[in-house]
Amino acid sequence: MMNVKTFQCNPLQENCFVVSDDESKEAVVIDCGAFYDAERRALAAYIKSNGLRLCHVLCTHAHFDHVFGLNTLCAEFGVAPRLHAADVAIYDAFSQQMRMFMGSDYGLQLPPLGELLVDGELIGFGQHRLRVMHTPGHSPGSVVFYDEAEKVLFSGDTLFRMGVGRTDLQGGSWQQLMQSLHDVLAPLPPDVKVYPGHGPATTIGEEVRMNPYFR
């Protein structure tokens, strides 16, 4: 059985997910946006108290609010973060992002990246497999993670409940985002549950029916 624990983090209320397998206790963290010390402690405490073995640290994209906590998490558990190659330049510009949007980089530094994500790759933990699906638009290297068996999708900032991510940041493209929605996400089964990077969960069916960006 898959367990999904959501931590709402940082001033932008970003969703960080710990996704774990009941039997093996293997787990992945998706979008570690933990900024405050209390958020970082709570995330590490949850992993340890539940006896989880962290196998992967995954990023749907490299915007600052989704990677705040990588230094603490990766140092604590010895796992390097992974993201798509097209977002490496944004990841490397973390300090500039911080100064632009928060006025300071607060002395934060990100850990070295691990193996880069590839479109179509399957990431395993326990009995589960997350498929990497490249969905550029919000950023050049935005991806979503899809578990076909569980019918669960982690959409980052590509898709929100009744909304989509902005495209006016570095490398953003409205045309690419629309293509990602229509060509990659819309064909998924309507009962797929979507966990977005901000805001409440939804389903593919609800978004295709009601989200104006799918029309």
PEVENVEN-V857496 format. One record per residue. N is the residue number from 1. RES is the residue in one small letter. PHI is phi in degrees with one decimal (999 if undefined). Layout:
n-><N N>
res-><RES RES>
phi-><PHI PHI>
This chain:
n-><1 2 3 4 5 6 7 8 9 10 11 12 13 14 15 16 17 18 19 20 21 22 23 24 25 26 27 28 29 30 31 32 33 34 35 36 37 38 39 40 41 42 43 44 45 46 47 48 49 50 51 52 53 54 55 56 57 58 59 60 61 62 63 64 65 66 67 68 69 70 71 72 73 74 75 76 77 78 79 80 81 82 83 84 85 86 87 88 89 90 91 92 93 94 95 96 97 98 99 100 101 102 103 104 105 106 107 108 109 110 111 112 113 114 115 116 117 118 119 120 121 122 123 124 125 126 127 128 129 130 131 132 133 134 135 136 137 138 139 140 141 142 143 144 145 146 147 148 149 150 151 152 153 154 155 156 157 158 159 160 161 162 163 164 165 166 167 168 169 170 171 172 173 174 175 176 177 178 179 180 181 182 183 184 185 186 187 188 189 190 191 192 193 194 195 196 197 198 199 200 201 202 203 204 205 206 207 208 209 210 211 212 213 214 215>
res-><m m n v k t f q c n p l q e n c f v v s d d e s k e a v v i d c g a f y d a e r r a l a a y i k s n g l r l c h v l c t h a h f d h v f g l n t l c a e f g v a p r l h a a d v a i y d a f s q q m r m f m g s d y g l q l p p l g e l l v d g e l i g f g q h r l r v m h t p g h s p g s v v f y d e a e k v l f s g d t l f r m g v g r t d l q g g s w q q l m q s l h d v l a p l p p d v k v y p g h g p a t t i g e e v r m n p y f r>
phi-><999 -93.5 -111.9 -121.8 -108.8 -103.6 -113.9 -88.6 -124.2 59.8 -61.5 -93.3 52.0 -80.9 -92.9 -105.6 -117.4 -106.5 -112.8 -133.2 -103.4 -57.8 -75.0 -85.5 67.0 -77.0 -147.3 -127.6 -110.9 -114.7 61.2 -80.1 -94.5 -62.7 -104.9 -75.6 -56.9 -63.2 -67.6 -65.1 -64.7 -64.2 -65.1 -64.3 -64.6 -63.0 -61.8 -70.8 -67.7 -96.2 63.9 -83.8 -108.9 -75.9 -98.8 -143.5 -118.7 -115.4 -124.1 -71.0 -168.3 -109.2 -66.3 -53.2 -72.1 -103.8 -129.3 -44.2 -93.0 -62.9 -61.8 -66.9 -62.3 -71.3 -67.6 -68.3 -115.1 67.1 -121.6 -83.2 -73.0 -125.3 -148.8 -77.0 -57.4 -70.2 -107.2 -61.9 -62.0 -69.0 -60.0 -67.0 -97.4 -54.9 -60.8 -65.5 -57.8 -61.7 -66.0 -68.9 -99.0 -124.2 83.5 -161.6 -92.2 54.5 70.7 -78.7 -129.5 -93.5 -75.1 -60.0 -75.6 -90.0 -61.2 -75.2 -75.8 -125.4 -54.8 91.4 -62.5 -106.0 -108.2 -100.1 -155.2 57.0 -90.4 -108.8 -135.3 -101.2 -89.0 -80.7 -125.7 -72.7 -132.0 -63.1 144.8 -64.2 -148.3 -61.9 -107.0 -60.0 -133.8 -119.3 -118.0 -123.7 -100.7 -65.1 -66.5 -86.6 55.7 -130.8 -130.4 -106.0 -100.3 54.2 -103.1 -72.7 -138.4 -115.0 -65.5 61.0 -162.6 -140.8 -74.0 -71.2 -125.7 -97.8 -96.2 -51.0 77.6 -70.4 -149.7 -63.5 -61.8 -65.1 -63.0 -62.2 -63.2 -63.3 -62.4 -79.9 -91.9 -104.8 -89.5 -57.4 -72.3 -67.9 -57.1 -65.1 -89.8 -66.6 -83.3 -110.4 -105.6 -87.3 -72.1 -146.0 85.2 -77.8 -70.6 -151.6 -131.8 -60.5 -60.3 -63.4 -70.4 -62.4 -76.0 -115.2 -74.4 -62.7 -75.9 -91.9 -90.3>
